[in-house]
Amino acid sequence: NFQDKEGLACPSLKNNQHFIIEEKMDGIGLGILFIDGLPHIQQRGHIFPLQEIPDLLKNFKSWVIYNEEMLYCMIGENYTLFGEWLEFKHLN
């Protein structure tokens, strides 16, 4: 509530000063885990085999397949690696 504006310390730009605008990158939250040596994906609490991921994530699937050996060496079957998959496409 900013009804009492006199108490605010609002910055001002003077004499060619610069400012930075920050934006949060928002992607698809995913987890990668291995079950019986096979890669699986966790999304919103659901776990499914890599082969069953939707076409929307085909580039993610390709990335996991390309990096599968390294991922398995890093996390094995005891851990899940979580992160945000960011993919931006321009549409004509």
MOHULIN-V106180 format. One record per pair of residues at least 24 apart in sequence whose C-alpha atoms are under 7 Angstrom apart, sorted by the first residue. I is the first residue (numbers start at 1). GAP is how many residues later the second one is. If there is no record, write none. Layout:
i=I gap=GAP
i=I gap=GAP
//
This chain:
i=27 gap=57
i=27 gap=58
i=27 gap=59
i=28 gap=56
i=28 gap=57
i=28 gap=58
i=29 gap=54
i=29 gap=55
i=29 gap=56
i=30 gap=52
i=30 gap=53
i=30 gap=54
i=30 gap=55
i=31 gap=49
i=31 gap=50
i=31 gap=51
i=31 gap=52
i=32 gap=48
i=32 gap=49
i=32 gap=50
i=33 gap=44
i=33 gap=46
i=33 gap=47
i=33 gap=48
i=34 gap=42
i=34 gap=43
i=35 gap=42
//
